[in-house]
Amino acid sequence: MSKKARRGGVDAELNINSMMDMMTIILVFLLKSYSTQDVSIAASDDLQLPTSSAGKAPELAVNLVVAKNQIVVDGVPVLNLTVKPDEDNPGVELPAVPDDEKRGQSITKLYDRLLEKAEAAKALGEQSGQADFEFKGRILLQVDRTMPFSVLREVMYTAGQAQFGEFKFVVYKSE
């Protein structure tokens, strides 16, 4: 018997509309689930980042760089650091925040700049109305590996006071 006879004499054709619908659904799903990494983090020349085996991708946030000689927020220098002698090691000088730039543990110029960034991010989040753009208090910290903890503590305290409570440290991935 021929194929035509077994099917009852109906000439069967391939319906391409159903296949196109299926391909369109798959394409839309792949486009929605595909994400790109458009967060660019460039370390300055006087900054040596520590290494880590962590593999988490960076997220979009305010970029705070604490280099050996200055503090930079989103590419704009905020404060120049000074050097002070190390009390534990005579003859060694360490970076420090100038005393006239501090109010207790808070760094005044850094606080003002970060508070300005937080207010701008909140306004953007309210205008967009989307959860992706709402202010989360996230900050990317690039800190020189030789920076004393006292400076890092003051920077983190100041960021916390300016409504940034989620810290992400940027490191080089060790191979």
Secondary structure as the mmCIF struct_conf table of DSSP 4:
data_model
#
loop_
_struct_conf.conf_type_id
_struct_conf.id
_struct_conf.beg_label_comp_id
_struct_conf.beg_label_asym_id
_struct_conf.beg_label_seq_id
_struct_conf.end_label_comp_id
_struct_conf.end_label_asym_id
_struct_conf.end_label_seq_id
HELX_RH_AL_P HELX_RH_AL_P1 LYS A 3 ARG A 6
TURN_TY1_P TURN_TY1_P1 ARG A 7 GLY A 8
BEND BEND1 GLY A 9 GLY A 9
HELX_RH_AL_P HELX_RH_AL_P2 ILE A 16 SER A 33
TURN_TY1_P TURN_TY1_P2 ASP A 45 ASP A 46
STRN STRN1 THR A 51 SER A 52
HELX_LH_PP_P HELX_LH_PP_P1 LYS A 56 PRO A 58
BEND BEND2 LEU A 60 LEU A 60
STRN STRN2 VAL A 62 VAL A 66
BEND BEND3 LYS A 68 ASN A 69
STRN STRN3 GLN A 70 VAL A 73
TURN_TY1_P TURN_TY1_P3 ASP A 74 GLY A 75
STRN STRN4 VAL A 76 ASN A 80
STRN STRN5 THR A 82 PRO A 85
BEND BEND4 GLU A 87 ASN A 89
TURN_TY1_P TURN_TY1_P4 PRO A 90 GLY A 91
STRN STRN6 GLU A 93 ALA A 96
HELX_RH_3T_P HELX_RH_3T_P1 ASP A 99 GLU A 101
STRN STRN7 LYS A 102 ARG A 103
TURN_TY1_P TURN_TY1_P5 GLY A 104 GLN A 105
STRN STRN8 SER A 106 ILE A 107
HELX_RH_AL_P HELX_RH_AL_P3 THR A 108 SER A 128
HELX_RH_3T_P HELX_RH_3T_P2 ALA A 131 PHE A 133
BEND BEND5 GLU A 134 GLU A 134
STRN STRN9 ARG A 138 VAL A 143
TURN_TY1_P TURN_TY1_P6 ARG A 145 THR A 146
HELX_RH_AL_P HELX_RH_AL_P4 PHE A 149 GLN A 161
TURN_TY1_P TURN_TY1_P7 ALA A 162 GLN A 163
STRN STRN10 GLU A 166 PHE A 169
STRN STRN11 TYR A 172 LYS A 173
HELX_LH_PP_P HELX_LH_PP_P2 SER A 174 SER A 174
#
